[in-house]
Amino acid sequence: MLILLGLRRVGADPAVASAIFLTTLTDIVGMGLMLGLATVLVL
């Protein structure tokens, strides 16, 4: 929410500018799940 408010304050469209943050968050969660699953399978 703070990111969206910050983007609105600097004049950027939050719907368009937040796409990069959503993509980054999705990649981080996906990588974490993949590494967690690999760890469980190896042990």
Distance bins in CASP14 RR format, pairs under 12 A and 6 or more apart:
PFRMAT RR
TARGET T0000
AUTHOR 0000-0000-0000
RMODE 2
METHOD distances of the structure
MODEL  1
1 7 0 0 0 0 0 1 0 0 0 0 0
1 8 0 0 0 0 0 1 0 0 0 0 0
1 14 0 0 0 0 0 1 0 0 0 0 0
1 18 0 0 0 0 0 1 0 0 0 0 0
1 21 0 0 0 0 0 1 0 0 0 0 0
2 8 0 0 0 0 0 1 0 0 0 0 0
2 9 0 0 0 0 0 1 0 0 0 0 0
2 14 0 0 0 0 0 1 0 0 0 0 0
2 18 0 0 0 0 0 1 0 0 0 0 0
2 21 0 0 0 0 0 1 0 0 0 0 0
3 9 0 0 0 0 0 1 0 0 0 0 0
3 10 0 0 0 0 0 1 0 0 0 0 0
3 12 0 0 0 0 0 1 0 0 0 0 0
3 14 0 0 0 0 1 0 0 0 0 0 0
3 17 0 0 0 0 1 0 0 0 0 0 0
3 18 1 0 0 1 0 0 0 0 0 0 0
3 19 0 0 0 0 0 1 0 0 0 0 0
3 20 0 0 0 0 0 1 0 0 0 0 0
3 21 1 0 1 0 0 0 0 0 0 0 0
3 22 0 0 0 0 1 0 0 0 0 0 0
3 24 0 0 0 0 0 1 0 0 0 0 0
3 25 0 0 0 0 0 1 0 0 0 0 0
4 10 0 0 0 0 0 1 0 0 0 0 0
4 11 0 0 0 0 0 1 0 0 0 0 0
4 12 0 0 0 0 1 0 0 0 0 0 0
4 13 0 0 0 0 0 1 0 0 0 0 0
4 14 1 0 1 0 0 0 0 0 0 0 0
4 15 0 0 0 0 1 0 0 0 0 0 0
4 16 0 0 0 0 0 1 0 0 0 0 0
4 17 0 0 0 0 1 0 0 0 0 0 0
4 18 1 0 0 1 0 0 0 0 0 0 0
4 19 0 0 0 0 0 1 0 0 0 0 0
4 21 0 0 0 0 1 0 0 0 0 0 0
4 22 0 0 0 0 0 1 0 0 0 0 0
5 11 0 0 0 0 0 1 0 0 0 0 0
5 12 0 0 0 0 0 1 0 0 0 0 0
5 14 0 0 0 0 1 0 0 0 0 0 0
5 17 0 0 0 0 0 1 0 0 0 0 0
5 18 0 0 0 0 0 1 0 0 0 0 0
6 12 0 0 0 0 1 0 0 0 0 0 0
6 13 0 0 0 0 0 1 0 0 0 0 0
6 14 0 0 0 0 1 0 0 0 0 0 0
6 17 0 0 0 0 1 0 0 0 0 0 0
6 18 0 0 0 0 0 1 0 0 0 0 0
6 21 0 0 0 0 0 1 0 0 0 0 0
7 13 1 0 0 1 0 0 0 0 0 0 0
7 14 1 0 1 0 0 0 0 0 0 0 0
7 15 0 0 0 0 1 0 0 0 0 0 0
7 16 0 0 0 0 1 0 0 0 0 0 0
7 17 1 0 1 0 0 0 0 0 0 0 0
7 18 1 0 0 1 0 0 0 0 0 0 0
7 19 0 0 0 0 0 1 0 0 0 0 0
7 20 0 0 0 0 0 1 0 0 0 0 0
7 21 0 0 0 0 1 0 0 0 0 0 0
8 14 1 0 1 0 0 0 0 0 0 0 0
8 15 0 0 0 0 0 1 0 0 0 0 0
8 16 0 0 0 0 0 1 0 0 0 0 0
8 17 0 0 0 0 1 0 0 0 0 0 0
8 18 0 0 0 0 0 1 0 0 0 0 0
9 17 0 0 0 0 0 1 0 0 0 0 0
10 17 0 0 0 0 1 0 0 0 0 0 0
11 17 0 0 0 0 1 0 0 0 0 0 0
12 18 0 0 0 0 1 0 0 0 0 0 0
12 19 0 0 0 0 0 1 0 0 0 0 0
12 20 0 0 0 0 0 1 0 0 0 0 0
12 21 0 0 0 0 0 1 0 0 0 0 0
13 19 0 0 0 0 0 1 0 0 0 0 0
14 20 0 0 0 0 0 1 0 0 0 0 0
14 21 0 0 0 0 1 0 0 0 0 0 0
14 22 0 0 0 0 0 1 0 0 0 0 0
15 21 0 0 0 0 0 1 0 0 0 0 0
15 22 0 0 0 0 0 1 0 0 0 0 0
16 22 0 0 0 0 0 1 0 0 0 0 0
17 23 0 0 0 0 0 1 0 0 0 0 0
18 24 0 0 0 0 0 1 0 0 0 0 0
18 25 0 0 0 0 1 0 0 0 0 0 0
19 25 0 0 0 0 0 1 0 0 0 0 0
19 26 0 0 0 0 0 1 0 0 0 0 0
20 26 0 0 0 0 0 1 0 0 0 0 0
20 27 0 0 0 0 0 1 0 0 0 0 0
21 27 0 0 0 0 0 1 0 0 0 0 0
21 28 0 0 0 0 0 1 0 0 0 0 0
22 28 0 0 0 0 0 1 0 0 0 0 0
22 29 0 0 0 0 0 1 0 0 0 0 0
23 29 0 0 0 0 0 1 0 0 0 0 0
23 30 0 0 0 0 0 1 0 0 0 0 0
24 30 0 0 0 0 0 1 0 0 0 0 0
24 31 0 0 0 0 0 1 0 0 0 0 0
25 31 0 0 0 0 0 1 0 0 0 0 0
25 32 0 0 0 0 0 1 0 0 0 0 0
26 32 0 0 0 0 0 1 0 0 0 0 0
26 33 0 0 0 0 0 1 0 0 0 0 0
27 33 0 0 0 0 0 1 0 0 0 0 0
27 34 0 0 0 0 0 1 0 0 0 0 0
28 34 0 0 0 0 0 1 0 0 0 0 0
28 35 0 0 0 0 0 1 0 0 0 0 0
29 35 0 0 0 0 0 1 0 0 0 0 0
29 36 0 0 0 0 0 1 0 0 0 0 0
30 36 0 0 0 0 1 0 0 0 0 0 0
30 37 0 0 0 0 1 0 0 0 0 0 0
30 38 0 0 0 0 0 1 0 0 0 0 0
31 37 0 0 0 0 0 1 0 0 0 0 0
31 38 0 0 0 0 0 1 0 0 0 0 0
32 38 0 0 0 0 1 0 0 0 0 0 0
32 39 0 0 0 0 1 0 0 0 0 0 0
32 40 0 0 0 0 0 1 0 0 0 0 0
33 39 0 0 0 0 0 1 0 0 0 0 0
33 40 0 0 0 0 0 1 0 0 0 0 0
34 40 0 0 0 0 0 1 0 0 0 0 0
34 41 0 0 0 0 0 1 0 0 0 0 0
35 41 0 0 0 0 0 1 0 0 0 0 0
35 42 0 0 0 0 0 1 0 0 0 0 0
36 42 0 0 0 0 1 0 0 0 0 0 0
36 43 0 0 0 0 0 1 0 0 0 0 0
37 43 0 0 0 0 0 1 0 0 0 0 0
END
